[in-house]
Amino acid sequence: MRLGLLFGIGAYAIWGFFPLYFPLIEQATALEILCERFVFSLVFMAIVLTVSRGWSRLRPVVHDRRALLLLSLASACIALNWGVYIWAVNDGQVVEASLGYFINPLVLVLIGVVFLGERLRRLQWVAVGIATLAVLVLTVGLGKLPWIALVLAFSFAAYGTVKKLVGADPLASLTIETAVASPFALAYLVHLQLIGSLVLFHSSTRITLLLMGTGVMTAIPLVMFGAAANRIPLTSMGLLQYLTPIIQFVIGVFVLGETMPPARWAGFVIVWIALAVFTYDSLRQGGRNRIARRSATGVDEVEAPV
């Protein structure tokens, strides 16, 4: 449990501090950074699978046409998410990016209703309704739709939904996702090289290493996330997920000095109320489920890692 919590905190903390990493390589465009993130993530995953002798994990997925199609869709979703996020951070929109990850859990349950036929409990509907109100307040108050937050929330929720449908080994699915996108990413990097616009290998050694490091910075928290999910209950993971947008919000406001007009504060406060309702309902339902399992087994239940 303790090790799982450390892995979980580490994963979400790394994701939270990304707004301090990408400005270090803003000499490159968001699209170049995105492509290098895919290519070097694939290199890192190949090293991990070689060291762990895990190449056999890919075999069941490679021979499953449905899984390959879904993972291709997942690759497109995460490419959109990463691309918009990198652009938002380097454009000084960290606070709005954090909003996307605050509302992501609510968008995820909404997608479950629309596409998977799931049914929401009353308080879950209340939370979704409050979050919708927050988007309306931000749109009216700021005079524009918070499109960055919405794209990030819906693309990451779609990515999570597709991954759930696949149900493949985490290392295998991540490797295949990056492998699907990497040829296109590599082709674009070659194009930049031919027209003389590539920053990688043509800037300082520090910038080159940081660009190559995007692959490691992408894969390590994902591996830590998988290790945490295997050791601690999903309710704990659900609470830890808010660590990322909280860190991003603090960095955006207090480190990078982004402005917070009253309308934006109002929208964020409403979102936090929605998340409080959603979290309360999740914890209450988790307690009920444990009581039900105890009644069914006739023994006291010890909460075990998922």
C-alpha positions, 0 to 999 in steps of 0.5 A, spaced: 500 500 500 505 504 501 509 503 495 503 503 491 501 510 494 508 513 492 508 510 485 501 514 484 503 520 488 510 520 483 506 519 477 501 524 478 506 529 481 510 528 474 504 530 470 503 536 474 510 539 473 510 538 466 508 546 465 515 547 468 518 542 463 515 544 456 517 552 456 524 549 457 524 547 450 519 552 447 524 553 441 521 547 438 514 548 436 508 544 439 508 539 433 515 538 433 515 536 441 509 532 440 512 528 434 519 527 438 515 525 444 512 519 440 518 517 437 522 517 444 517 514 448 517 508 443 524 508 443 524 508 451 518 502 451 523 498 446 528 498 452 523 497 457 520 491 454 527 488 452 530 489 459 524 486 462 523 480 456 516 482 455 516 482 447 511 476 448 506 481 451 505 484 444 503 478 441 496 477 443 494 484 441 498 484 435 493 478 433 487 481 435 484 486 429 479 489 434 484 491 439 489 494 434 483 498 431 482 501 438 489 502 440 490 506 433 484 510 435 487 511 442 493 513 439 489 519 435 486 521 442 492 521 446 496 525 440 490 530 440 491 531 448 498 531 448 498 536 442 493 541 445 496 541 452 503 542 449 501 548 445 497 551 451 503 550 456 507 554 451 502 559 450 501 561 457 494 557 458 496 553 464 490 554 468 485 553 463 489 546 461 488 544 469 481 546 468 481 540 463 484 535 468 479 537 473 473 536 469 476 530 466 473 525 471 466 528 470 466 527 462 469 520 463 462 518 467 458 522 461 461 518 456 460 512 459 452 514 459 452 516 452 457 510 449 457 505 454 450 505 456 452 506 463 447 509 468 449 515 473 447 515 480 443 522 482 449 525 485 453 524 479 448 527 475 448 533 480 456 533 479 455 533 471 450 539 472 454 543 476 460 542 472 456 544 466 454 550 469 461 552 470 463 552 463 457 556 462 459 561 467 466 561 464 464 562 457 459 568 459 464 571 463 470 571 459 467 571 452 469 565 449 468 558 450 474 554 454 475 550 448 482 548 451 479 545 457 474 541 453 478 538 448 483 536 453 478 533 458 474 530 452 480 527 448 483 524 455 476 521 457 475 518 450 483 515 451 481 512 457 474 509 455 478 506 449 483 503 453 478 500 457 474 497 451 481 494 449 483 491 456 490 489 454 496 489 458 498 496 459 506 496 457 503 492 450 498 497 449 502 503 450 508 500 446 503 499 440 499 506 441 506 509 440 508 505 434 502 507 431 503 514 431 511 514 430 512 513 423 507 519 422 511 523 427 518 521 424 516 523 417 514 530 420 521 530 423 524 528 417 520 534 413 523 539 418 530 536 417 529 537 410 526 544 410 532 546 415 527 547 421 528 542 426 530 544 433 532 537 435 540 536 434 541 543 431 540 547 438 544 546 444 546 540 447 541 541 453 535 543 448 537 536 445 537 532 451 531 535 454 527 534 447 529 527 447 527 526 455 520 527 453 519 520 451 522 518 458 518 523 461 512 520 458 513 513 459 515 513 466 509 516 470 505 511 465 509 505 468 508 508 475 501 509 474 500 502 472 504 500 478 500 504 483 493 501 480 496 494 481 497 496 489 492 501 491 484 501 491 481 505 485 478 509 490 485 512 492 487 512 485 481 517 484 483 521 489 490 522 487 488 524 480 486 531 482 493 532 484 495 533 477 491 539 476 492 542 483 499 542 481 498 545 474 493 550 477 498 553 482 504 553 477 499 557 472 497 562 478 503 563 483 509 561 478 507 563 471 503 569 474 497 568 469 491 572 471 485 570 474 479 575 473 473 574 477 469 570 472 475 565 472 475 564 479 467 563 479 468 558 474 473 554 478 470 554 484 463 551 481 468 546 478 471 544 485 464 544 488 462 539 482 468 535 484 466 535 491 459 532 490 462 527 485 468 525 490 463 524 496 458 520 492 464 515 489 466 514 496 459 513 499 458 508 493 465 505 495 463 504 502 456 501 500 459 496 495 464 493 501 458 492 506 455 488 500 461 484 499 462 483 507 454 481 507 455 476 501 461 473 504 459 473 511 466 475 513 470 481 514 473 484 508 480 487 508 481 492 502 486 489 497 489 492 492 486 492 485 
